[in-house]
């Protein structure tokens, strides 16, 4: 997943969380002001929070291809160090 796609996943999770909150506010408006007070201090919707957590986690984890590229670079650097060690430099 490219950085642009990761950013899109985070953005989409935020949009989904916003939509869930908006539905909750609309429901509170329909139920009337008597129920609005206590519900405002309740924790967020667990499903929306889970989606956001997953999106943030996937955006910060390195991709499999990125890890392989790092491994390849380390292998090449080790080969260069070994070659320089043989030359005495």
N, C-alpha and C positions, 0 to 999 in steps of 0.2 A: 504494500500500500504506500503510495507516494505521499509526500508531505501535504500536497493539495488535498488528497483523498482523506488523510488523517484530519486535516482542518475541517473538511466537510463533515466528517463523522462527529466531531466535537460540536460543530455548529448545529447539526441535525439533532443531537442530544439536547442541546439548549432549547431548540425550537420545540421539541417534544415536551420538555419539562415546562416550558412556557405555556404550551397548549393545555397541559394537564392542570396547571395552576389556574389558567383562565376558565376551564370547565368548572373547577372547584369554586371559583369566585361567582360564576354565573349561578351555580347551584345554591350558594349561600344567599345570593340576591333573591332567588325564587323562594327560598325557605323563610326569608324575612330577617329583620335586624336582630331579633331575639337570639338567634343561633350564631350570628356573625362573630361576636366577641370571642368566645372560647375557641373557636376553630382557627382563628388567626394565629394563635400561639402553638398550635399542634405542629409536630415535625412534618416535614415534606412527605409527599407521596413516595413510598418505598420503591415502587416500580420506576418512577421518573429518576429518583436518586440512583438506582442501580444502573439505569441506562447511561446516566452522566458519568458515573464512576467507571463503567466499562469503556466508554469513549475516551476518557482521559487516560486510563491505563493503556489502552491500545495505541494511543498517540505518543506515549512516552517510551514504550518498549521498542528496542531496536528490532528491525526486520531481520528475518532469517538471512536474506541476501546481504544486508549490512554486516551481520556477524561473519558470514563467509568471506566477505571482502576484507574484513579486518584480519581474519585468520590467514588469508592468502598473503596479505601485506606483511604480517609477522613472519611467516615462513620465508618470504623473499628477503626480509631484513636479516633473519638468522643466517641465511645462506651467504649474504654479503659479509656478515661478521665473521663467519667461518673462513671465507676466502681471504679476508684481510688478516685474520689470525695466522693463516698458513704462510702468508707473505711476510709476516713479522711486523705489520704496520698496524 
